[in-house]
């Protein structure tokens, strides 16, 4: 196959720019996607982070911009400030390397709205990179006009769905010209997302990029069954027995991140935290301090950590398994970069083994280990792999069984197991309920802001 980066359909300036930033051999996603977008065909791409998908859509989009026409010609959305900022910086790098006179603007929630509006007044952007909420705001207030947009890209579409932004995307998409080319990039394509995309794309090209090396071979990926031990204590032991250069601990909620940060600080560790509840200024300061080497330990949520560029992570700890198993790939991929060795450790209890089976089906391999004399040593897990297909994660029926048996005499520790399973079942349901409440509250606050403005 000919190298797509040297294809004559790509402007000479862009070809030179790609060479300047050392893009000589395209990745699989770039080989397959760039020709489709150059032909102005709608496309849905399933590819994981790190596959090179960003340049797969940036190259054809910048290739099509008419520098003489000073109005928005392309819109790229990303679901968080961090991801949109990262996309903005990559787009600027390619534009500058190609010496193109293209106006690229970044609009994101949590940033100075007035300053962003002044930028529009100074020069109408030709490429807009934005979070869905801020884009919705600017279009609704007639600050931005979309009459001449030719390309619309939804990056990290599954996360856009998870964060409740599809309504904003829908609002934007309805106001685009009928001739616009749609492209969606996502690590996974849930049914709800697929149905939404079908609304705007008639028979799009479907491109699925398999990534056989789900976890880099430079990463040692360990699994610890903590049994009845205190999870926080095990975490502290892991973080201190090997003195990692930089350890990144992942938890599922802001509350857990706060609790872990406080606990580890009380043990005398200097710990930074990153989650959606901290201000943008605090977030930027924290990341700067981490990269300056002021912290050895960072506790974060998945959504807050996506898009943040933190160098030198030598250890990743999955304090708990994420609800979306795909996030394990993103978490573990934070270590072992640039050919360096890395280490990831996942903490589980026996009733979570079926989730590990799900991860193994995705191609993620774990080594069972245990802590002995402040060292991680291999162990043979007492649960056979065949037993992992049990429905232990679907807890309701199991809870009923435990409750019925609770009145019988059991061995010591059995009642604790019953309690723990019931508590976990309640906690899972509470998390789901809380998530719905948060989304509803966000929508109500947004409607209130819109009514007041």
C-alpha positions as CSV (number, residue, x, y, z in Angstrom):
1,X,0.0,0.0,0.0
2,X,1.3,3.5,-0.9
3,X,2.1,5.8,2.1
4,X,-1.0,8.0,2.6
5,X,1.2,10.8,3.9
6,X,2.7,11.2,0.5
7,X,-0.6,11.0,-1.3
8,X,-1.0,13.8,-3.9
9,X,-4.5,14.6,-2.7
10,X,-2.8,16.0,0.5
11,X,-1.5,19.6,0.1
12,X,2.3,19.8,-0.4
13,X,2.5,22.1,2.7
14,X,0.8,19.4,4.9
15,X,3.0,16.6,3.5
16,X,6.0,18.7,4.4
17,X,4.5,19.5,7.8
18,X,4.0,15.8,8.6
19,X,7.6,15.1,7.6
20,X,8.8,18.0,9.8
21,X,7.0,16.5,12.9
22,X,8.5,13.1,12.1
23,X,5.3,11.4,10.8
24,X,6.8,9.2,8.1
25,X,4.9,5.9,8.5
26,X,1.1,6.1,9.0
27,X,-0.6,3.9,11.6
28,X,-3.4,1.5,10.6
29,X,-6.2,3.9,11.5
30,X,-4.5,6.7,9.5
31,X,-4.1,4.5,6.5
32,X,-7.8,3.6,6.5
33,X,-9.4,6.8,7.6
34,X,-7.6,9.5,5.8
35,X,-8.6,8.3,2.2
36,X,-12.2,8.1,3.3
37,X,-12.3,11.6,4.7
38,X,-10.4,13.0,1.7
39,X,-13.3,11.6,-0.4
40,X,-15.8,13.4,2.0
41,X,-17.5,10.3,3.1
42,X,-19.2,9.9,6.5
43,X,-17.3,7.5,8.8
44,X,-17.6,5.8,12.2
45,X,-14.2,4.7,13.5
46,X,-13.7,2.4,16.5
47,X,-10.1,2.7,17.7
48,X,-8.5,2.9,21.1
49,X,-6.4,5.7,22.5
50,X,-2.9,5.7,21.1
51,X,-3.8,4.3,17.7
52,X,-3.1,7.7,15.9
53,X,-6.7,8.6,15.3
54,X,-6.2,12.3,16.0
55,X,-4.1,12.9,12.9
56,X,-6.4,10.5,11.0
57,X,-9.0,13.3,11.0
58,X,-6.8,16.4,11.4
59,X,-4.9,15.8,8.1
60,X,-7.9,15.7,5.8
61,X,-9.7,18.5,7.7
62,X,-6.8,20.9,7.5
63,X,-6.3,19.8,3.9
64,X,-9.8,21.1,3.0
65,X,-9.7,24.5,4.8
66,X,-9.9,27.4,2.4
67,X,-7.6,30.0,4.1
68,X,-9.3,32.9,2.1
69,X,-12.7,32.2,3.6
70,X,-12.9,33.6,7.2
71,X,-15.7,31.6,8.7
72,X,-16.0,28.3,10.5
73,X,-15.4,25.4,8.1
74,X,-14.7,22.5,10.5
75,X,-15.8,21.7,14.0
76,X,-14.1,19.1,16.3
77,X,-15.6,18.3,19.7
78,X,-14.1,16.5,22.6
79,X,-16.0,15.8,25.9
80,X,-13.7,17.4,28.4
81,X,-11.5,20.6,28.8
82,X,-8.4,18.5,28.9
83,X,-9.1,16.4,25.8
84,X,-10.2,19.5,23.8
85,X,-7.1,21.4,24.9
86,X,-4.9,18.4,23.9
87,X,-6.6,18.2,20.5
88,X,-6.2,22.0,20.1
89,X,-2.4,21.8,20.7
90,X,-2.0,18.9,18.3
91,X,-3.9,20.8,15.6
92,X,-1.8,23.9,16.1
93,X,1.4,21.9,15.9
94,X,0.5,20.4,12.6
95,X,-0.8,23.8,11.2
96,X,2.5,25.5,12.3
97,X,4.7,22.7,10.9
98,X,2.8,23.1,7.6
99,X,3.0,26.9,7.7
100,X,-0.7,27.2,7.0
101,X,-2.5,30.4,7.7
102,X,-5.5,28.8,9.3
103,X,-7.3,30.3,12.3
104,X,-7.9,27.6,15.0
105,X,-9.9,28.4,18.1
106,X,-10.5,26.5,21.3
107,X,-13.7,27.0,23.3
108,X,-14.2,25.0,26.5
109,X,-16.3,25.2,29.6
110,X,-14.4,26.3,32.7
111,X,-12.4,28.9,30.7
112,X,-12.9,32.6,30.4
113,X,-16.0,33.0,28.3
114,X,-15.5,36.8,27.6
115,X,-12.0,36.2,26.4
116,X,-13.1,33.5,24.0
117,X,-15.8,35.8,22.6
118,X,-13.1,38.5,22.0
119,X,-11.1,36.0,20.0
120,X,-14.1,35.4,17.7
121,X,-14.6,39.1,17.3
122,X,-10.9,39.6,16.4
123,X,-10.9,36.9,13.8
124,X,-13.6,34.4,12.9
125,X,-12.1,30.9,13.4
126,X,-11.9,28.6,10.4
127,X,-11.5,25.5,12.6
128,X,-13.3,25.2,16.0
129,X,-12.2,22.8,18.7
130,X,-14.7,22.8,21.6
131,X,-16.4,21.0,24.4
132,X,-20.1,20.3,23.5
133,X,-21.6,22.5,26.3
134,X,-19.6,25.7,25.4
135,X,-20.2,25.1,21.6
136,X,-24.0,24.8,22.3
137,X,-23.8,28.0,24.3
138,X,-22.1,30.0,21.6
139,X,-24.3,28.7,18.8
140,X,-27.5,29.3,20.8
141,X,-26.5,32.9,21.6
142,X,-25.6,33.4,17.9
143,X,-22.0,34.1,18.7
144,X,-21.0,31.4,16.2
145,X,-22.7,30.7,12.9
146,X,-22.4,27.2,11.3
147,X,-23.8,27.9,7.8
148,X,-20.6,27.0,6.0
149,X,-19.3,24.1,8.1
150,X,-18.0,21.3,5.9
151,X,-16.7,18.8,8.5
152,X,-18.0,17.8,11.9
153,X,-15.9,15.4,14.1
154,X,-17.0,13.9,17.4
155,X,-13.9,12.7,19.1
156,X,-14.2,10.3,22.1
157,X,-17.8,9.7,21.2
158,X,-18.4,7.0,23.9
159,X,-17.2,9.3,26.6
160,X,-19.4,12.1,25.2
161,X,-22.3,9.8,25.7
162,X,-21.1,8.8,29.2
163,X,-20.9,12.4,30.3
164,X,-24.3,13.3,29.1
165,X,-23.4,15.6,26.2
166,X,-25.3,13.9,23.3
167,X,-28.1,16.5,23.7
168,X,-25.6,19.3,23.0
169,X,-24.2,17.4,20.0
170,X,-27.7,16.9,18.7
171,X,-28.4,20.7,19.1
172,X,-25.3,21.5,17.0
173,X,-25.8,18.7,14.4
174,X,-29.4,19.9,13.6
175,X,-28.0,23.4,12.7
176,X,-25.3,22.2,10.3
177,X,-25.6,22.2,6.5
178,X,-27.1,19.1,4.9
179,X,-23.8,18.7,2.9
180,X,-21.6,18.4,6.0
181,X,-19.3,15.4,6.4
182,X,-19.7,13.6,9.8
183,X,-17.0,11.6,11.5
184,X,-17.2,9.9,14.9
185,X,-14.2,8.3,16.7
186,X,-14.7,6.1,19.7
187,X,-13.0,3.3,21.7
188,X,-16.3,1.5,21.9
189,X,-19.7,1.9,20.0
190,X,-22.5,1.3,22.5
191,X,-26.0,0.8,21.1
192,X,-27.3,4.2,22.2
193,X,-24.4,5.9,20.5
194,X,-24.8,3.8,17.3
195,X,-28.5,4.8,17.2
196,X,-27.7,8.5,17.7
197,X,-25.1,8.5,14.9
198,X,-27.5,6.8,12.5
199,X,-29.7,9.8,12.8
200,X,-27.1,12.0,11.0
201,X,-25.2,9.4,8.9
202,X,-26.7,7.5,6.2
203,X,-24.7,4.3,5.6
204,X,-21.4,5.6,6.9
205,X,-18.1,3.8,6.3
206,X,-17.5,1.6,9.4
207,X,-13.8,1.2,10.3
208,X,-12.8,-1.0,13.2
209,X,-9.1,-1.0,14.2
210,X,-8.1,-4.0,16.2
211,X,-5.3,-3.4,18.6
212,X,-3.7,-6.7,19.4
213,X,-1.2,-5.2,21.8
214,X,-3.8,-4.0,24.2
215,X,-1.2,-3.6,27.0
216,X,2.4,-2.7,26.0
217,X,4.8,-5.6,26.5
218,X,7.0,-3.3,28.5
219,X,4.3,-3.3,31.3
220,X,4.2,-5.9,34.1
221,X,0.5,-6.2,34.8
222,X,-0.2,-7.8,38.2
223,X,-3.4,-8.8,40.1
224,X,-3.8,-9.0,43.9
225,X,-6.8,-10.6,45.5
226,X,-6.9,-8.7,48.8
227,X,-9.4,-11.1,50.4
228,X,-10.7,-9.7,53.7
229,X,-7.8,-7.2,54.1
230,X,-8.2,-3.5,54.3
231,X,-8.0,-2.1,50.8
232,X,-6.5,1.2,51.8
233,X,-3.7,-0.5,53.9
234,X,-2.8,-2.7,50.9
235,X,-2.6,0.4,48.7
236,X,-0.3,2.2,51.2
237,X,1.9,-0.9,51.4
238,X,2.1,-1.1,47.6
239,X,3.0,2.6,47.2
240,X,5.7,2.6,49.8
241,X,7.5,-0.8,49.5
242,X,9.1,-0.1,46.2
243,X,9.3,3.7,46.2
244,X,8.0,4.3,42.6
245,X,9.3,7.3,40.7
246,X,5.7,8.4,40.2
247,X,2.6,6.4,41.1
248,X,-0.8,7.0,39.6
249,X,-3.8,5.6,41.6
250,X,-7.2,5.3,39.9
251,X,-10.5,5.3,41.8
252,X,-14.0,5.4,40.3
253,X,-15.5,8.5,42.1
254,X,-14.5,11.9,43.3
255,X,-15.5,10.9,46.9
256,X,-13.1,7.9,46.8
257,X,-10.3,10.1,45.4
258,X,-10.8,12.5,48.3
259,X,-10.9,9.8,50.9
260,X,-7.7,8.1,49.5
261,X,-5.9,11.4,49.2
262,X,-6.7,12.2,52.9
263,X,-5.7,8.7,54.1
264,X,-2.4,8.7,52.3
265,X,-1.6,12.2,53.4
266,X,-2.3,11.2,57.0
267,X,0.3,8.4,56.5
268,X,2.9,11.1,55.7
269,X,2.9,10.8,51.8
270,X,2.8,13.9,49.6
271,X,-0.2,13.2,47.4
272,X,-1.9,15.2,44.6
273,X,-5.5,14.6,43.5
274,X,-7.1,15.2,40.2
275,X,-10.9,14.9,39.7
276,X,-13.7,16.9,38.2
277,X,-14.5,18.7,41.4
278,X,-11.4,20.8,41.5
279,X,-11.1,24.2,39.7
280,X,-9.4,24.6,36.3
281,X,-6.8,26.8,37.8
282,X,-6.1,24.3,40.6
283,X,-5.9,21.5,38.1
284,X,-3.4,23.2,35.9
285,X,-1.2,24.1,38.9
286,X,-1.4,20.5,40.2
287,X,-0.3,19.0,36.8
288,X,2.5,21.6,36.6
289,X,3.7,20.6,40.1
290,X,3.5,16.9,39.3
291,X,5.6,17.3,36.1
292,X,8.1,19.4,38.2
293,X,8.6,16.4,40.5
294,X,6.9,17.9,43.6
295,X,4.6,14.8,44.0
296,X,5.5,11.1,44.0
297,X,1.8,10.0,44.3
298,X,-1.3,11.1,42.3
299,X,-4.9,9.9,42.9
300,X,-7.3,10.5,40.1
301,X,-10.6,9.6,38.5
302,X,-10.8,8.3,34.9
303,X,-12.5,11.2,33.2
304,X,-10.3,13.8,34.9
305,X,-7.1,12.0,34.0
306,X,-8.0,11.4,30.3
307,X,-6.2,14.0,28.2
308,X,-3.7,15.0,31.0
309,X,-0.1,14.6,29.9
310,X,1.8,13.3,33.0
311,X,5.3,12.0,32.3
312,X,7.3,9.4,34.2
313,X,4.5,7.2,35.6
314,X,6.3,4.1,36.8
315,X,3.4,2.5,38.7
316,X,-0.4,2.5,38.1
317,X,-2.7,1.1,40.7
318,X,-6.3,0.2,40.0
319,X,-7.7,0.7,43.4
320,X,-11.0,-0.5,42.1
321,X,-12.1,-1.8,38.7
322,X,-13.9,0.8,36.6
323,X,-17.5,0.3,35.6
324,X,-16.4,0.6,32.0
325,X,-13.8,-2.1,31.6
326,X,-12.3,-0.2,28.6
327,X,-10.9,2.3,31.0
328,X,-8.5,-0.3,32.3
329,X,-6.6,0.0,29.0
330,X,-6.4,3.8,29.4
331,X,-5.3,3.5,33.0
332,X,-2.6,0.9,32.5
333,X,-1.3,2.7,29.4
334,X,-0.2,5.6,31.5
335,X,2.9,3.6,32.4
336,X,5.5,1.8,30.3
337,X,5.6,4.6,27.7
338,X,8.3,5.4,25.1
339,X,9.8,1.9,25.5
340,X,10.4,2.3,29.2
341,X,9.4,-0.5,31.6
342,X,6.2,0.1,33.6
343,X,4.2,-1.7,36.3
344,X,0.4,-1.9,36.9
345,X,-1.4,-3.5,39.9
346,X,-5.1,-4.2,40.2
347,X,-6.7,-4.8,43.6
348,X,-9.7,-7.2,43.6
349,X,-11.8,-9.4,45.9
350,X,-13.0,-12.9,45.0
351,X,-16.5,-11.7,43.9
352,X,-14.9,-9.5,41.2
353,X,-13.2,-12.4,39.4
354,X,-15.8,-12.5,36.6
355,X,-14.8,-8.9,35.7
356,X,-11.2,-10.0,35.4
357,X,-12.5,-12.7,33.0
358,X,-14.1,-9.9,31.0
359,X,-10.8,-8.1,30.8
360,X,-8.9,-11.2,29.8
361,X,-11.4,-11.6,26.9
362,X,-10.3,-8.1,25.8
363,X,-6.8,-9.5,25.5
364,X,-5.4,-8.2,28.8
365,X,-3.2,-10.7,30.6
366,X,-2.7,-10.6,34.4
367,X,-0.1,-12.2,36.6
368,X,-1.4,-13.3,40.1
369,X,0.8,-12.0,42.9
370,X,0.8,-11.4,46.6
371,X,2.7,-9.3,49.1
372,X,5.3,-11.1,51.2
373,X,8.0,-9.4,53.2
374,X,7.3,-6.1,51.4
375,X,7.8,-7.7,48.0
376,X,5.4,-8.9,45.2
377,X,5.8,-12.6,44.6
378,X,4.0,-14.9,42.2
379,X,1.2,-17.0,43.5
380,X,-1.2,-19.6,42.2
381,X,-4.7,-18.3,42.6
382,X,-7.0,-20.6,44.4
383,X,-9.9,-19.8,42.0
384,X,-9.7,-21.8,38.8
385,X,-10.2,-19.7,35.7
386,X,-13.2,-21.8,34.8
387,X,-15.0,-20.6,38.0
388,X,-14.7,-17.0,36.8
389,X,-17.6,-17.3,34.5
390,X,-19.9,-17.3,37.6
391,X,-22.5,-14.5,37.9
392,X,-20.9,-13.1,41.1
393,X,-21.1,-9.6,39.7
394,X,-24.8,-9.9,39.1
395,X,-25.4,-9.7,42.8
396,X,-29.1,-9.5,43.4
397,X,-29.9,-13.3,43.2
398,X,-26.8,-14.1,45.2
399,X,-27.7,-11.7,47.9
400,X,-31.1,-13.4,48.2
401,X,-29.4,-16.7,48.6
402,X,-27.1,-15.5,51.3
403,X,-29.9,-13.9,53.2
404,X,-31.9,-17.1,53.2
405,X,-28.9,-19.0,54.5
406,X,-27.9,-16.4,57.0
407,X,-30.0,-18.0,59.8
408,X,-28.1,-21.3,59.6
409,X,-24.9,-21.9,61.6
410,X,-21.8,-21.1,59.5
411,X,-18.1,-21.1,59.8
412,X,-16.5,-17.9,61.2
413,X,-16.4,-15.1,58.7
414,X,-19.4,-16.3,56.7
415,X,-21.7,-13.5,58.2
416,X,-19.1,-10.9,57.2
417,X,-19.1,-12.2,53.7
418,X,-22.9,-11.9,53.6
419,X,-22.7,-8.4,54.9
420,X,-20.0,-7.4,52.5
421,X,-21.9,-8.7,49.4
422,X,-25.1,-6.9,50.5
423,X,-23.2,-3.7,51.1
424,X,-21.5,-3.9,47.7
425,X,-24.9,-4.5,46.1
426,X,-26.3,-1.4,47.8
427,X,-23.2,0.6,46.9
428,X,-23.4,-0.3,43.3
429,X,-27.1,0.7,43.1
430,X,-26.4,3.9,45.0
431,X,-23.6,4.8,42.5
432,X,-25.9,4.4,39.6
433,X,-28.6,6.4,41.3
434,X,-26.1,9.1,42.2
435,X,-24.9,9.3,38.7
436,X,-28.4,9.9,37.4
437,X,-28.9,12.6,40.1
438,X,-25.7,14.4,39.0
439,X,-26.7,14.4,35.4
440,X,-30.2,15.7,36.2
441,X,-28.7,18.4,38.4
442,X,-26.3,19.5,35.6
443,X,-29.2,19.7,33.2
444,X,-31.2,21.8,35.6
445,X,-28.3,24.1,36.3
446,X,-27.8,24.5,32.6
447,X,-31.5,25.3,31.9
448,X,-31.4,27.8,34.8
449,X,-28.3,29.5,33.3
450,X,-29.9,29.7,29.9
451,X,-33.1,31.2,31.4
452,X,-31.1,33.8,33.3
453,X,-28.9,34.8,30.3
